[in-house]
Amino acid sequence: MTETPGRDPDVLTTAELATKLGLSPQTVRRMANAGQIPALKTGKDFRYSWQAVREVLRQPHHQQPGEAAHDPTTQLNKGAGYRAQRQARTGAQD
């Protein structure tokens, strides 16, 4: 990613964050709309603080009501949110 002069390198566009997390831009937007990751709405799109997103995704997974406490298959079926959390925890593409 090339940096634009005068632009904070911590602030990412949806496409940039999607690339860092290995997700599609549509999935990142869905996560932002659902409140799963911190985002600032800018017109029709969002801006994200890489540091803030990483902090949120590094948090332990909170069990949903009705979900088995230690069922490894539930963890594996979390979809994009789970993959993004795993990548943030391991420092993927820092």
N, C-alpha and C positions, 0 to 999 in steps of 0.2 A: 504494500500500500504506500503510495507516495503522499507525503504531507504537503498540504497547502500552507504557504507562509501565513503566519498570524492565526492559524487554526490550532485549537487545543487538541493534541494527539489523543487525549483520553476520550474525547467526544466522537462517537461513531454514528454513521448512517445505518439504516436497516441493512443495506447490502453489505457494508463492512462488518457489522456484527454477525450477520449470517455466515460470512466467510470464516470469521474467527471461530465460531461455534460449530461449523460444519453442518449448518442447517439451511433450509431454504428461507429467503426473505419473507415469504408468506407465513411460515411457521414462527419466525421471530415477531412479526406483526401480531399474530394470534396470541403469543405469549405476553406481549405488551398490553394488548387489549384486555386480556384476562387478568392482568395485574401480577403475572408470574415473574416478570422482570421490571425493574424501574425504567421508565421512559418518559421523555418530554415530548408532547405532541407539538409538531411544528407544521401547521397547515394540514396537508393530507397525510404526512408521514411522521416519523418519530426520530428523535436523537437519543442516544444512549451513552451513559458514562460506563466505559469498560470496567473501571474499578468497582463501581456500584453494582453492575450486573454480575461480576465475578463474586463479589461478597454475598449476594443473594443466592446465587447458584451453588455456592460452597456450603450453604446451610444444610443441615441434615434434613432428609425427607420427612415431612410430617404425615403421619398416618391419616388417611381419610376415614370418615365414619363407615363402619361395616367392612373395612379392609382387614385381612388377617395380619396379625402383628409381625410374624417372622416368615412370611411366605415369599421365598425368593422369586417365584414366578410373577408376583405382583410387581416387584421392583423391575423385572425385565420388561414388563409390559407398559411401562410408564410413557413410552413414546419419546417424542422430541425433547420434552422437558427433562426427562431423565438423562438422555444422552448429553444435553447441554450441561446439566449439573455435573456429570461425570467428567466431561472435558474441562470444565472450569476448575474442578478439584485437582485434576492432574496437571493443570497449567498448560493445556494444549494451546499451541500457537500464541504464546505470550509475546 
